[in-house]
Each structure stands twice: as structure tokens, then as C-alpha cells.
Amino acid sequence: MGNCVPSSFCNAYGGRSGGSCGSLAVCCIYTIVKCGEKTTLNNTYWRNPPSVSSDTSCSLTFTLDNSLIEQRKPICQVRLDFKSFTVAQPNPATSHCDSDYLQVVGAVNKVPIICGDNDDQHMYLEAPSPTTEFLFLMKFGVSSVTRTWNIGISLIPCGADFLAPRDCLQYFTRHMGTGSVKSFNWRDASGMRQLADMDYTICFRNEIITNKQLPEFVTLSALLEAMARASGLVDFRLVHPEMVQLIVLMISSSSQMGLIL
């Protein structure tokens, strides 16, 4: 994933072209492979440098500021996608990340310190304001593990319909496809892999999956009739009253569909 920008803009920010995406524009891919760097660009990839030594650290600072030309709208959330992530495992006696770890500084929601193997995991970070900084700090102790990471960083504007709900570190929708939800560092392998202090919230978006587009509005009677047929009832009035109240609550709280009583 990259940014569709003029080639001159891409070159000015040190990006590389991943192909054309329009008249006089290229799909600009911006990758950082150094420690101590700062960036403001959406869809940035932060990768490990060629060599990572023990007893060192590596950091990246991401600045949010909607007065910048590359951030046209105020940003409310930052999403991290762990394309790959391998550092030392936690202490087998305590489950704490005593050797290597990733720490995120600057988010409003709870973000635990993680270590080990976290390929294909993700995080949503809530910004305290549209003008702020996030610090991503990798700390390395003494270990023979080959440390590698490739983390995609994308910006989510305030008011976007794909914002995660408040306090949700992880947010799963049908657009992410099918698969398993796993805790950080989970893998079917021997040895201690459980991480300590994993106090965070995982959220799932309610979806009605059909082969048809959802209507903008739906009648309560139509929903009850569909439920009755699915349950083998001959009359939708036999649907339990508590289920009716639950349906009204779910639809009323949804931004995707209106309810006509």
C-alpha cells in the first residue's frame, strides 16, 4: 500500500515509486530502515535496519499535524499492521518482556508492551489530539534471536466510517477476511509464550453478510418475519420480546442502517 502522489512529491520525501496510479502520479512507497527517524507520511513502513545488536534500541517518531500538506484532515487514530515482527521471547518465569520489546508512547487507549512473534497482528492507537506525536520504541536486551520487523503505519481521519470504537486496541471487520483471532505472541509451539499484563480490548464489528446490498432502512416487522422463518416459527409475533428489544437496540446504535417501527 502506498500514496498516490506526484512523482516530484514522492522523490522529495525519499519514497520510491511502485508504479503509476494516474496522470503524472505514482504509487509512492515510503519505507524507513533507520533508527531515530521522524515521519509524518501516511502509509509509512518501518522496517528493521540491516543489523540489530543486543543492548541497543531503535525508535521512530510519528508526528500528527493537520496543518501539513501531507495530512489534509485531522487524524484521530493510527493503525499499526505488523507485516512481520520477531524479537526475543518473554521471560519464561514471569512472562514479562524482559529482553526485547516494543513500547508505544502517546496513545490514549491502553497499549501493552509486546515481544516475541507477532506477524499479522494489528493495533489501533487513539490520538489525544490531531496535533501530537507517537513514539514507537524497540528495546533489545541480550539475545541470539534475529530481530526483524516490518510495521505498516496508516492514518485514519476523524469522522471516517472505518474508525475503531473507543478503547479498542484491535478491531475486526468482515473486510479483514476469515481467520483466527489470536493474542499477541500466540503460536502453537513449545515453551512459554504467554505475555504478561495483556490488559486491552478487542472489538468486533457486527455484520449482516448476504449476497445483497443492505437497505438503508429496514422495518422491524420484516426483521421479525425473517427471524421467525429462520427459527421455524409460523408467526413472527412468537419471537421472544427480549429478542425484539435486543434487535431495536442493535439497529438503533448502528450507523449503517435505520429502523422503521
N, C-alpha and C positions, 0 to 999 in steps of 0.2 A: 504494500500500500504506500502511495506517495501523494504528493501535492501537485495539482495541475497548475503550473505557473509558467510565465515566460522564461525562456532559457537563460536570459541575462540575470533574472532574479535567482534562478537555481545556482548559477555559477557564482554569483556574489555571496551566497550563503554556504558555499562549499559542498553543495549537493551534486549528485550525478543523475544523468538522465536515464530513465527506464523505458524510454520510448515516447512517441508523440501522443498527445491527448487532445489535440485541437489545433486550430490555426495559430501558428507561431508559439505554441505552448508545448511543454514537455511534462511527463510524469516525473517529478523530482523526488529522488530518494535521498534522504539525509541521514547519514549514519555517523555516530560518534564512537571512536575506538580509543579515546584517550581519557585519562583521569583528570578531575579538577575542572572540567569544561562547564560552560553555561550555554543554555539554548532557550529559544522562545518559539521554535517552529513546531507546528502540528505534525503528527505522523513521523516523529523522530525515532530512530532505532539506536539504542545504546548497547554496544557490544563490548565484550572484554578485550583489552589490549592483547597483543601477541604473547606477552609473558606476564604472569601474575605471581608475585613472590609471597612467601609467608611473612607474617608480621608487618603487613602493609595495609593500605586502604585505597579505595577508589571511589570517587564521588562524581555526581552530576547534579547541577542546579538547574531547575526549570523555572523560568520567570513567566508569570501571567501578568499581562498589561494590555487592556483593550485599546490603548492609545497607539499601540504598534500597528504598522500596516499589515503584518502577518497575522494579527489577531483582531479581526474586524468586529467581532461580537464579544461581549463579556462572557468569560468562561466560568462555569460553576463546578465542573468535575473534570478530572483527569483519569483516563483509563490506562492501566498498565497491562500489556499482554506479554506473558512470558513465553516467547517462542522457544527458547531453551534456557535452562537455568540449572547449573550443577556446581555446588560448593561442598564443603565438608559437612558430614552428618552431625547431628546433635550429640551432646554428651550422653552416653548410654546409661549412666547412672541417674541423671537428673532430667533428661530430655530438653535441656536448655541448649541454645546455640552458643556454646562457649568458645568455639574456634572461629568459624566463618559465619557471617550473617549479612542479611540485607535489612537496613532500617530506613523507614520513610519518615521524614520530618516535615511538618507543615499542614497535614490533613486534619480536618475537623473530626471525622469519624475514626473509630478505632482501627489501627493498622498494626497487626502483630509483627514482631521480628521473626523472619523465616530463614531457614537454611536447608541444606540437603538438595534433593531433586524436585524441581517444580516446573517441569516442562508443561506447557499448555494451560497453566493456571492464569488467573487474571485478578486484578484489583480495581475497584472504583475508589478514587480519592476525592473527598469533598473539599472544595476550596473555601477558606474563611471569607474571601472577598475576591472580586475579579482582578484585583491587583495584589499579588502575593508571590511567594516563592515556595517551591518544594525542593527538598534536598533528598537525594537518593544516595545512601551511603553503604558501600560494600566494605566490610571489615574482614581481614584474613588473619587467622592465627597460624600455628604451626601444623601443617598437614601436607601429605603427599598427594592429595587429590588434585586433579587437573581442573582448575576453575574456569568455567565457561558460562557466558550468559548472552542473550540477545533479547532485549526488552523493548517492545513497541510502546510508544507513548503517544496517545491521541487525546485531543481536547474536545470536550462536549460543551457547547454553548448553553447558557441559561435559557430555559424555556423549550429546549429540544425535547421531542417526544421519546427519545431514547435515553433520557437521564435515568439513572438508577434511583430508586426510592431512598429517602433519607436513611442514613446509618447503615446502608447495605455495602459491605466490602466486596461481595460478589453478587452478580445479578445475572440470572439465566433466563433466556427467552428462546422461543422456537427458532429464531433466526440463527442461533448458535448450533442447530442441528441436534442429533441424538447422541447419547453417550452416558457416561457416568459422572456423578459429582463426587469429587474426592477432596479430602482435606489436604492441606499443604504437606508436602514430602511423603504422601502416601504412595506406596508401591509394594506389590506382592514380593517381598524379599525378606530374608532373614536379618536379624539384628534389630536394634531399637531405632525406630523411625518416627515414633510419635513425638510431636513438638509440644513443648510446654507453653502455657499461657496463651492458648489459642481462643481468645475471647473476642469473637467478631460475629457479624450477622451475614447469613447467606439468604438471598431473596430469589423468588421465582415469579415470573410474570404469568398471570392467568391467561390462558389462550383457549379459544374455541377453534379447533382445527377442522376445517371442512374443505371441500373442493370448490367452494363458492365464496365470493366476497361477502364479508359480514355486512348486514344492513346498518345504516346509520342509526335507525331507531327500530325497536322491536316491541311488540305488545306482550304484556305479562301473560295473557291467555294463550298466545302462541307458544311461549316458552313452556307453560304448564302442560299444554297438549303434547308437545314433543317429549317431555319428561314422562308423561303418563304412558305414551306408546312404548318408550324405551323400557319402562318398568312392567309392561303387560297389563296396565290398568285400563278399564273401559271408559273411565270418566276422569277428566283432569281435575275435577273437584275433589277427588280422593287423595290427591297429593297432600302430604302432611303439612299442616300450617307452618311449622317451624322451617320446613324447607322453602316454603313460599317467602318467608321473611328473609332467609339467607339469600335467595335469588335477588330480591329487591335491594338488599344491602350491597351485594357484589356489583350489580349493574349500576346502581346509583353512585358508587365510588369509582367507577371506571370512566376513563377519559376517551374510550374507544367507541362507546355505544350509549344511546339514550334509551330511556324506558318510558313507554306509554301505558298507563294504567287503564 
